Amino acid sequence: MTLPLELTAEAINDITGIVKWYDEQQSNLGNVFVEHLHLAFTSIASNPSAFQRYHRNVRKTVLKKFPYLVLFREEKEKIIIHAVFHTRRSPETILKRIKK
């Protein structure tokens, strides 16, 4: 069973900023990032418990070909995407967001 995904406002801001940055680096690279993100979202939606725990009930996946983590939490009827962030970014910053 595939669960619907819901992105927090912060996650949407993360993605928007990342796509903008990649498009500034190379034409169409932002779209390539979105394609990889979509593949990760599809995997998360179809089998969320297959992914490694990041913190308590928050799980993570790493994008292929891009150094970004997707952090999400499974609830009864949906999956909430909390963050998409660079692997070199401080985990404490992201954990503060998740704990809200």
PASEBA-1860 file (N, C-alpha, C; in nm, 3 decimals):
! residues 100
1> MTLPLELT> 0.083/-0.118/0.000/0.000/0.000/0.000/0.088/0.125/0.000 ~ 0.056/0.216/-0.085/0.132/0.341/-0.095/0.061/0.448/-0.015 ~ 0.137/0.511/0.074/0.082/0.619/0.155/0.106/0.753/0.087 ~ 0.014/0.847/0.103/0.036/0.980/0.045/0.146/1.055/0.121 ~ 0.216/1.139/0.049/0.321/1.221/0.109/0.269/1.362/0.132 ~ 0.310/1.419/0.243/0.281/1.559/0.274/0.414/1.627/0.306 ~ 0.442/1.735/0.240/0.566/1.808/0.264/0.538/1.927/0.355 ~ 0.623/1.945/0.454/0.610/2.063/0.539/0.654/2.186/0.459
9> AEAINDIT> 0.617/2.302/0.507/0.658/2.426/0.441/0.811/2.436/0.437 ~ 0.876/2.391/0.543/1.022/2.395/0.547/1.083/2.305/0.440 ~ 1.025/2.186/0.421/1.075/2.095/0.319/1.057/2.153/0.180 ~ 0.945/2.218/0.157/0.921/2.283/0.028/1.024/2.393/0.005 ~ 1.052/2.471/0.108/1.155/2.576/0.098/1.292/2.515/0.070 ~ 1.322/2.403/0.137/1.449/2.335/0.112/1.462/2.301/-0.036 ~ 1.360/2.236/-0.089/1.363/2.189/-0.228/1.373/2.306/-0.325 ~ 1.296/2.410/-0.300/1.299/2.528/-0.388/1.439/2.588/-0.394
17> GIVKWYDE> 1.501/2.602/-0.278/1.636/2.658/-0.273/1.739/2.570/-0.341 ~ 1.726/2.440/-0.322/1.820/2.346/-0.384/1.807/2.350/-0.536 ~ 1.685/2.346/-0.586/1.663/2.347/-0.731/1.716/2.477/-0.790 ~ 1.690/2.588/-0.725/1.740/2.716/-0.774/1.892/2.716/-0.781 ~ 1.957/2.666/-0.676/2.103/2.662/-0.673/2.158/2.575/-0.785 ~ 2.101/2.456/-0.803/2.149/2.367/-0.909/2.126/2.428/-1.048 ~ 2.014/2.494/-1.068/1.989/2.558/-1.198/2.088/2.670/-1.226 ~ 2.134/2.737/-1.121/2.236/2.842/-1.138/2.372/2.781/-1.174
25> QQSNLGNV> 2.395/2.658/-1.132/2.523/2.593/-1.159/2.529/2.539/-1.302 ~ 2.416/2.483/-1.345/2.412/2.422/-1.479/2.267/2.415/-1.525 ~ 2.245/2.449/-1.649/2.111/2.445/-1.705/2.050/2.305/-1.691 ~ 1.928/2.300/-1.642/1.849/2.176/-1.627/1.892/2.086/-1.511 ~ 1.998/2.121/-1.439/2.043/2.035/-1.329/1.940/2.031/-1.216 ~ 1.866/2.139/-1.198/1.759/2.139/-1.099/1.653/2.036/-1.130 ~ 1.622/2.020/-1.259/1.524/1.918/-1.299/1.576/1.777/-1.274 ~ 1.705/1.756/-1.294/1.765/1.625/-1.266/1.754/1.596/-1.117
33> FVEHLHLA> 1.781/1.697/-1.034/1.766/1.681/-0.889/1.622/1.642/-0.855 ~ 1.525/1.709/-0.913/1.384/1.681/-0.886/1.349/1.538/-0.928 ~ 1.404/1.490/-1.038/1.379/1.352/-1.080/1.429/1.253/-0.975 ~ 1.549/1.276/-0.922/1.603/1.189/-0.818/1.523/1.199/-0.689 ~ 1.477/1.318/-0.659/1.394/1.337/-0.541/1.262/1.262/-0.557 ~ 1.204/1.268/-0.675/1.080/1.197/-0.703/1.098/1.045/-0.685 ~ 1.210/0.992/-0.731/1.238/0.849/-0.712/1.245/0.814/-0.564 ~ 1.309/0.900/-0.487/1.317/0.877/-0.342/1.179/0.884/-0.279
41> FTSIASNP> 1.098/0.981/-0.319/0.962/0.993/-0.265/0.878/0.870/-0.298 ~ 0.893/0.817/-0.418/0.819/0.697/-0.457/0.858/0.579/-0.369 ~ 0.987/0.563/-0.344/1.033/0.455/-0.256/0.983/0.472/-0.114 ~ 0.988/0.594/-0.065/0.941/0.622/0.071/0.792/0.590/0.083 ~ 0.714/0.633/-0.015/0.569/0.613/-0.010/0.532/0.465/-0.015 ~ 0.609/0.386/-0.087/0.572/0.246/-0.103/0.621/0.158/0.012 ~ 0.728/0.196/0.080/0.780/0.111/0.188/0.859/0.195/0.289 ~ 0.793/0.281/0.364/0.864/0.372/0.454/0.945/0.303/0.564
49> SAFQRYHR> 0.900/0.190/0.611/0.971/0.123/0.721/1.101/0.057/0.676 ~ 1.127/0.054/0.546/1.251/-0.005/0.496/1.372/0.087/0.516 ~ 1.347/0.210/0.554/1.456/0.307/0.564/1.509/0.318/0.707 ~ 1.635/0.353/0.715/1.705/0.362/0.843/1.649/0.474/0.929 ~ 1.644/0.448/1.059/1.602/0.552/1.153/1.713/0.657/1.164 ~ 1.667/0.781/1.171/1.759/0.893/1.186/1.756/0.945/1.330 ~ 1.635/0.961/1.382/1.617/1.009/1.519/1.476/0.969/1.563 ~ 1.468/0.890/1.667/1.340/0.840/1.719/1.254/0.783/1.607
57> NVRKTVLK> 1.141/0.846/1.577/1.053/0.791/1.474/1.072/0.859/1.338 ~ 1.182/0.928/1.320/1.214/0.992/1.193/1.312/0.902/1.117 ~ 1.282/0.881/0.991/1.367/0.798/0.906/1.433/0.883/0.799 ~ 1.531/0.823/0.732/1.605/0.899/0.630/1.633/0.813/0.508 ~ 1.657/0.882/0.398/1.713/0.822/0.279/1.808/0.923/0.217 ~ 1.907/0.872/0.148/2.005/0.956/0.079/1.974/0.950/-0.070 ~ 1.972/1.066/-0.134/1.947/1.069/-0.278/2.066/1.010/-0.353 ~ 2.035/0.947/-0.464/2.142/0.896/-0.550/2.193/1.012/-0.635
65> KFPYLVLF> 2.323/1.021/-0.647/2.393/1.121/-0.728/2.389/1.263/-0.672 ~ 2.321/1.285/-0.562/2.318/1.416/-0.500/2.340/1.398/-0.349 ~ 2.420/1.484/-0.287/2.452/1.467/-0.144/2.345/1.525/-0.051 ~ 2.224/1.472/-0.062/2.112/1.522/0.018/2.039/1.409/0.088 ~ 1.996/1.438/0.209/1.913/1.347/0.287/1.769/1.394/0.281 ~ 1.677/1.299/0.283/1.535/1.328/0.298/1.494/1.268/0.431 ~ 1.441/1.352/0.519/1.395/1.307/0.651/1.243/1.306/0.652 ~ 1.187/1.195/0.701/1.042/1.181/0.699/0.994/1.103/0.820
73> REEKEKII> 0.865/1.117/0.847/0.801/1.049/0.959/0.673/0.983/0.905 ~ 0.658/0.855/0.938/0.538/0.782/0.896/0.430/0.798/1.002 ~ 0.312/0.836/0.957/0.196/0.841/1.044/0.095/0.738/0.993 ~ -0.019/0.727/1.057/-0.116/0.623/1.019/-0.162/0.635/0.874 ~ -0.197/0.754/0.832/-0.259/0.773/0.701/-0.170/0.844/0.599 ~ -0.050/0.887/0.641/0.035/0.963/0.549/0.179/0.960/0.597 ~ 0.264/1.010/0.512/0.406/1.027/0.544/0.437/1.175/0.533 ~ 0.501/1.228/0.634/0.536/1.370/0.635/0.685/1.386/0.604
81> IHAVFHTR> 0.715/1.460/0.500/0.853/1.493/0.465/0.888/1.620/0.543 ~ 0.987/1.609/0.631/1.024/1.722/0.716/1.139/1.805/0.661 ~ 1.231/1.740/0.590/1.349/1.814/0.546/1.417/1.745/0.429 ~ 1.479/1.826/0.345/1.570/1.779/0.241/1.693/1.866/0.260 ~ 1.802/1.805/0.305/1.918/1.889/0.336/2.049/1.822/0.298 ~ 2.149/1.907/0.274/2.282/1.864/0.232/2.346/1.782/0.344 ~ 2.417/1.679/0.306/2.479/1.590/0.404/2.588/1.659/0.485 ~ 2.638/1.770/0.441/2.739/1.844/0.518/2.677/1.946/0.614
89> RSPETILK> 2.549/1.962/0.605/2.480/2.056/0.694/2.473/1.999/0.835 ~ 2.472/2.085/0.933/2.470/2.042/1.072/2.341/1.969/1.106 ~ 2.351/1.845/1.154/2.230/1.770/1.192/2.151/1.836/1.305 ~ 2.218/1.911/1.392/2.148/1.976/1.503/2.043/2.075/1.453 ~ 2.075/2.146/1.346/1.981/2.242/1.289/1.854/2.171/1.243 ~ 1.871/2.059/1.179/1.755/1.985/1.128/1.678/1.920/1.242 ~ 1.746/1.869/1.341/1.677/1.806/1.454/1.590/1.907/1.529 ~ 1.635/2.031/1.538/1.552/2.135/1.602/1.423/2.153/1.524
97> RIKK> 1.431/2.148/1.393/1.311/2.163/1.311/1.215/2.046/1.333 ~ 1.266/1.927/1.339/1.183/1.808/1.354/1.116/1.803/1.491 ~ 1.184/1.851/1.592/1.132/1.845/1.729/1.019/1.944/1.754 ~ 0.998/2.038/1.662/0.891/2.138/1.680/0.756/2.072/1.694
END
